[in-house]
Amino acid sequence: MTCRVKAEGPGLYGGVAIGQPTYFTVTVNAAPSSRAKLDVQFSGPEKGEVVRDSEIVKHHDNTYTVKYTPVQQGNIGVSVTYGRDHIPGSPFTVVVMPTLDLSKIKVFGLHVKAEVGRDQEFTVTSKGTGGQGKVAARITGPSSKPVPCKLDPGPISDNNLVRFTLPEEGRYEVDVTLDGVPVPGSPFPVEGVPATNLSKVHTYGAGLKSGMAGYPAIFTIDAKDCGDRGLCVSVEGPGAAKFECRHKSEGAWTVTYLPMRPGEYIISILFSDTHVPGSPFKAHVTLGFDHPK
């Protein structure tokens, strides 16, 4: 009579972490009168104890639960025999990874508000976390339907880029896991908000066109009709140009910058990573009256 035996479970194929208990199941399709015995042996990459707390638990339905805790890192061998014969797949090779350290995982670039219909992305870095380093993300929308998201490797090792687009306004939850374990702070709440109408952003002031070295240059940003989501201002030129952005009123800002050298200065004004009308601006800065030549 043919005896069919199979083994499966996280202790053979899943992510196994050093020092963490795991298990697998052995199913035997044989007559109840069979006297054959199940035996499991472990071998490791180093001398000494490979696992601890190993136990074989027999159940009444001809299944066995094999429990163990790996204490060596790397590839360990798991030999499973029944009646002294190796079962299919035995000996198994199990990769034992370092224990997960979730305190080292970082999620950045994920904002509490995201504009509907615009491409969004955030970064998950898992450097030094141990384990298999498998990052996964899932986004659920206000209608409880999943939102498609794409996970790509970042430009730096152990970095992952998650890209998505929210289809409607409302509350979303972003679940981020590492090797199937939720990272600290997950699920992250994100509110889908209407897209900014950049045509409603107005900019004015002499500082957008000209200035004098050593003297403050000023301009104003008026976005009362589209909110203040993701405002970004930068001033670049031939010399240092410290600048200050002050709230003038709700949805309006006064920007003051101090160009130190004459030349052309590039002023970029962005909302949600998109230039407002006219940006980038070019301001021609001349020598001040008392500026040394």
VENKA-V366550 format. One record per residue. N is the residue number from 0. OMEGA is omega in whole degrees, -180 to 180 (* if undefined). Layout:
n = <N | N>
omega = <OMEGA | OMEGA>
This chain:
n = <0 | 1 | 2 | 3 | 4 | 5 | 6 | 7 | 8 | 9 | 10 | 11 | 12 | 13 | 14 | 15 | 16 | 17 | 18 | 19 | 20 | 21 | 22 | 23 | 24 | 25 | 26 | 27 | 28 | 29 | 30 | 31 | 32 | 33 | 34 | 35 | 36 | 37 | 38 | 39 | 40 | 41 | 42 | 43 | 44 | 45 | 46 | 47 | 48 | 49 | 50 | 51 | 52 | 53 | 54 | 55 | 56 | 57 | 58 | 59 | 60 | 61 | 62 | 63 | 64 | 65 | 66 | 67 | 68 | 69 | 70 | 71 | 72 | 73 | 74 | 75 | 76 | 77 | 78 | 79 | 80 | 81 | 82 | 83 | 84 | 85 | 86 | 87 | 88 | 89 | 90 | 91 | 92 | 93 | 94 | 95 | 96 | 97 | 98 | 99 | 100 | 101 | 102 | 103 | 104 | 105 | 106 | 107 | 108 | 109 | 110 | 111 | 112 | 113 | 114 | 115 | 116 | 117 | 118 | 119 | 120 | 121 | 122 | 123 | 124 | 125 | 126 | 127 | 128 | 129 | 130 | 131 | 132 | 133 | 134 | 135 | 136 | 137 | 138 | 139 | 140 | 141 | 142 | 143 | 144 | 145 | 146 | 147 | 148 | 149 | 150 | 151 | 152 | 153 | 154 | 155 | 156 | 157 | 158 | 159 | 160 | 161 | 162 | 163 | 164 | 165 | 166 | 167 | 168 | 169 | 170 | 171 | 172 | 173 | 174 | 175 | 176 | 177 | 178 | 179 | 180 | 181 | 182 | 183 | 184 | 185 | 186 | 187 | 188 | 189 | 190 | 191 | 192 | 193 | 194 | 195 | 196 | 197 | 198 | 199 | 200 | 201 | 202 | 203 | 204 | 205 | 206 | 207 | 208 | 209 | 210 | 211 | 212 | 213 | 214 | 215 | 216 | 217 | 218 | 219 | 220 | 221 | 222 | 223 | 224 | 225 | 226 | 227 | 228 | 229 | 230 | 231 | 232 | 233 | 234 | 235 | 236 | 237 | 238 | 239 | 240 | 241 | 242 | 243 | 244 | 245 | 246 | 247 | 248 | 249 | 250 | 251 | 252 | 253 | 254 | 255 | 256 | 257 | 258 | 259 | 260 | 261 | 262 | 263 | 264 | 265 | 266 | 267 | 268 | 269 | 270 | 271 | 272 | 273 | 274 | 275 | 276 | 277 | 278 | 279 | 280 | 281 | 282 | 283 | 284 | 285 | 286 | 287 | 288 | 289 | 290 | 291 | 292>
omega = <-179 | 177 | -179 | -179 | 177 | 179 | -180 | 178 | -176 | 179 | 178 | -172 | -175 | 177 | -178 | -179 | -180 | 179 | -179 | -180 | 177 | -177 | 167 | -175 | 175 | 179 | -178 | 175 | -178 | 179 | 180 | -177 | -178 | -179 | 180 | -177 | 176 | 179 | -180 | 178 | -178 | 174 | -176 | -179 | -179 | 177 | 178 | -176 | 180 | 178 | 172 | 179 | 178 | -176 | 175 | -179 | -180 | 179 | -175 | -177 | 179 | 173 | 180 | 172 | 179 | -179 | 175 | 176 | -179 | 179 | 173 | 180 | -179 | -180 | 174 | 179 | 178 | 179 | -179 | 179 | 176 | -175 | 179 | 178 | 177 | 176 | 180 | 180 | -179 | 0 | 180 | 174 | -178 | 179 | 179 | -176 | 175 | 179 | 179 | 173 | -174 | 179 | -178 | 179 | -177 | 175 | 180 | -178 | 178 | -175 | -179 | 176 | 179 | -177 | 179 | 176 | 179 | 179 | -180 | 174 | 172 | -173 | 174 | 178 | -174 | -178 | 176 | -178 | -177 | -179 | 180 | 179 | -178 | -180 | 177 | 179 | 177 | -178 | 179 | -176 | -178 | 178 | 180 | 178 | 179 | 177 | -180 | 174 | -177 | 180 | -180 | 174 | -180 | -179 | 180 | 179 | 180 | 174 | 178 | 177 | 177 | -178 | -179 | 176 | -180 | -176 | -175 | 177 | 178 | -177 | 178 | 173 | -180 | 179 | 177 | -180 | 173 | -175 | 177 | -179 | 179 | 178 | 179 | -180 | -180 | 3 | -180 | 179 | 177 | 179 | 175 | -176 | 180 | 179 | 179 | 176 | -174 | 179 | 179 | 177 | -179 | 178 | 180 | -180 | -176 | -177 | 177 | -175 | -174 | 178 | 177 | -179 | 180 | -180 | 179 | 173 | -171 | 170 | -175 | 175 | 180 | 180 | -177 | -174 | -179 | 175 | -175 | -175 | 171 | 177 | 179 | -179 | 175 | 178 | -179 | -180 | -178 | 179 | 178 | 180 | 177 | 179 | -179 | -180 | -177 | 176 | 179 | 177 | -179 | 179 | -180 | -178 | 172 | -179 | 177 | 177 | -175 | 178 | -177 | 180 | 177 | 179 | -178 | 179 | -180 | -179 | -180 | 177 | -176 | 169 | -180 | 176 | 179 | -180 | 174 | 180 | 179 | -179 | 1 | 180 | 178 | -180 | 180 | -178 | -180 | 177 | 175 | -177 | -177 | -179 | 180 | -179 | *>
